[in-house]
Amino acid sequence: MLIKNGKIYTMAGMIYENGSLLIENGKIKQIGENVEAPCGVEVIDAEGGWILPGFVDAHSHLGTHEANMGFEGNDTNEATEPITPQLRAIDGINPQDAAFKEAARGGITTTIVSPGSANVVGGQCAAIKTYGRNVDEMVIREPLAIKIAFGENPKRVYKEMEKMPSTRMAIAALLRQTFYDAQNYQGQKAKAVKDGKPFAIDLKLEALLPVLEGKIPLKAHAHRADDILTAIRIAKEFNLPLILNHCTEGHLIADYIRESGFPAIVGPTMSANSKIELSNKSFITAAKLIRAGVKVAITTDHPVVQIQYLPLCAGLAVREGLGLEDALRAITINAAQIIGVADRVGSLEVGKDADIAIFDGNPLQTLTQTLFTIIGGEVVYQRRV
């Protein structure tokens, strides 16, 4: 397939005002101003539109919290015990969720599906494509991170059960105990292997070993400034990689977040202030964090904000001071880098997956239409006039 006659934002440093892009075997083969189409190749004429890498939503519950399904289609939270690292998001994703089609229609080609935030440790996240019938074939990387949560959600869930945690102190204490248990388990397992002795696998603690080994990060649900700092404190105590998720009051402590070295996934901002900890929610957060030197992605937290409105969320951040290219990076290459899948998606570069979105103009503006969405070199959405 050849895509031609469009303004190509590669998100890798180059912008081609009238560029072309050649796809072969689901990968990007060539990109530039003058790319020739081999004989018989399908040609898409972008007609002066914008060509970008498919958008990446760095945090959602797509397929686990299904559209219009109520309890029967909501598999986001196992809110029965606070520590559940053994849960895997892929076991709750339904690719038949109608929201997948809306994601493709919005130009979103990759998302990270996370367990919810009812539990202190919620489970394992997965990066998936937004098109397919079998989740195993949609996966880019899994497990991608371990979801943990601070603040009002676990407090509320377990206070109603009259069990720990009902305070922020208890959330932090449970996390610390969990990581000490995982460290002990890690040592016992290593000794058993060295001695050639049998060892009983504990799924809960086994799931935490990649975090202790630095292979995958914690992904911390934290809205309030003090919760963000607690997440940083615990990650530093145990020398663990961390992604700050939501980071609602991040603009109030941008310097501390920069010093931590951890990235932030900001949002959902285009939503109601439904909790006390959202009182300082603002579209200025992304701009202030980026200016401070923090790597930032923007999220919808679908279904809190429907996933197809990811570019609109980025556009509203532009209205509040975020630069256009920074906003585009926050839903493409930054998001891909933060979640560890930038080797395949997030920018238009030779050898990467041919996940591409074509628009009739600036995708961050409300009147812009998606013309084509392409995943793995296959057209999965085409606007019909």
Secondary structure, 3 states (H helix, E strand, C coil): CEEEEEEEECCCCCEEEEEEEEEECCEEEEEECCCCCCCCCCEEECCCCEEEECEEEEEECCCCECCCCHHHHECCCCCCCCECCCCEHHHCCCCCCCHHHHHHHCCEEEEEECCCCCCCEEEEEEEEECCCCCHHHHEEEEEEEEEEECCHHHHHHHHHCCCCCCCHHHHHHHHHHHHHHHHHHHHHHHHHHHHCCCCCCCHHHHCCHHHHCCCCCEEEEECCHHHHHHHHHHHHHCCCCEEEEECCCHHHCHHHHHHHCCCEEECCCCCCCCCHHHCCCCCCHHHHHHHHCCCEEECCCCCCCCHHHHHHHHHHHHHCCCCHHHHHHHCCHHHHHHHCCCCCCCCCCCCCECCEEEECCCCCCCCCCEEEEEECCEEEEECCC
